[in-house]
Amino acid sequence: MRVLSRKAIREFTEIHPEAIEPLAHWYLVARRAFWSSLADVRRDFRHADVAGKYTVFNIGGNNFRLIATIKYKWQVVYIRAILTHAEYDKGAWL
C-alpha cells in the first residue's frame, strides 16, 4: 500500500512521542501490505473497524486512533487523522 500522508504521523508524534513506536509499526505493516478488503486489513490489524467511509485503526494498545480512507483498487491509504482515544471519543475527527 502507498501511505499518504506520513506528515500526519510526524506531526502527531511531535506532540505525542509515546506514539512513535506503535505508529512506526503501523506504517511499516501498511507499506508492505496488499489489501483488497477489510478482511485483509484485519489479518494485519485485527481491531480495525469501519466508521462510515473511514477505516479506524486502534494504535498503541488502543491509546490512539488512526482514521484513514483506503482505496483498495489503487492500493492507497489516506490518513485522515490521528487522535488520542479521548479526542476520538469527542468526535474531533468528524
C-alpha positions as CSV (number, residue, x, y, z in Angstrom):
1,M,0.0,0.0,0.0
2,R,1.1,3.6,-0.6
3,V,0.5,5.6,2.6
4,L,-0.4,9.3,2.4
5,S,0.5,11.3,4.4
6,R,3.5,10.4,6.5
7,K,3.5,14.0,7.6
8,A,0.4,13.4,9.7
9,I,2.4,10.7,11.6
10,R,5.3,13.0,12.1
11,E,3.2,15.9,13.3
12,F,1.3,13.7,15.7
13,T,4.4,12.1,17.2
14,E,5.9,15.5,17.8
15,I,3.1,16.2,20.3
16,H,2.8,12.6,21.5
17,P,6.3,11.0,21.4
18,E,4.9,7.8,23.1
19,A,3.1,7.1,19.8
20,I,6.3,6.9,17.7
21,E,6.9,3.2,18.0
22,P,3.3,2.0,17.5
23,L,2.8,4.4,14.6
24,A,6.1,3.3,13.0
25,H,5.0,-0.3,13.3
26,W,1.6,0.5,11.7
27,Y,3.3,2.4,8.9
28,L,5.7,-0.5,8.1
29,V,3.0,-3.1,8.1
30,A,0.7,-0.9,5.9
31,R,3.5,-0.1,3.4
32,R,4.2,-3.8,2.9
33,A,0.6,-4.8,2.7
34,F,-1.6,-5.7,-0.2
35,W,-5.1,-5.2,1.0
36,S,-8.1,-5.8,-1.2
37,S,-10.8,-5.7,1.5
38,L,-11.4,-5.1,5.2
39,A,-10.8,-8.8,5.8
40,D,-7.3,-8.4,4.5
41,V,-6.7,-5.3,6.8
42,R,-8.0,-7.3,9.8
43,R,-5.4,-10.0,9.1
44,D,-2.8,-7.4,9.9
45,F,-4.7,-5.3,12.4
46,R,-7.5,-7.3,13.9
47,H,-9.1,-4.4,15.7
48,A,-9.5,-2.3,12.5
49,D,-13.1,-1.2,12.1
50,V,-15.2,0.7,9.6
51,A,-16.8,4.0,10.6
52,G,-18.7,5.4,7.6
53,K,-16.3,5.8,4.7
54,Y,-13.3,5.5,7.0
55,T,-11.2,2.7,8.4
56,V,-10.3,3.2,12.1
57,F,-7.2,1.6,13.5
58,N,-6.5,1.1,17.2
59,I,-2.9,2.0,17.8
60,G,-0.6,1.5,20.8
61,G,-2.9,-0.7,22.9
62,N,-6.0,1.4,22.0
63,N,-4.3,4.6,23.2
64,F,-4.5,6.2,19.8
65,R,-6.8,6.0,16.7
66,L,-5.7,6.4,13.1
67,I,-8.5,7.2,10.8
68,A,-7.9,6.5,7.1
69,T,-9.6,6.1,3.8
70,I,-8.4,3.0,2.0
71,K,-8.6,2.9,-1.8
72,Y,-8.2,-0.8,-2.4
73,K,-8.2,-0.6,-6.2
74,W,-5.3,1.8,-6.2
75,Q,-3.5,0.4,-3.1
76,V,-3.5,3.7,-1.3
77,V,-4.2,4.6,2.3
78,Y,-5.0,8.3,3.0
79,I,-4.5,9.2,6.7
80,R,-7.4,11.4,7.6
81,A,-6.5,12.0,11.3
82,I,-4.5,10.5,14.2
83,L,-6.0,11.2,17.6
84,T,-5.8,10.1,21.2
85,H,-8.6,7.8,22.3
86,A,-10.1,10.7,24.2
87,E,-10.1,13.0,21.2
88,Y,-11.7,10.3,19.1
89,D,-14.4,9.8,21.6
90,K,-15.2,13.5,21.5
91,G,-15.7,13.2,17.7
92,A,-12.7,15.5,17.0
93,W,-12.2,13.9,13.6
94,L,-15.6,14.5,12.1
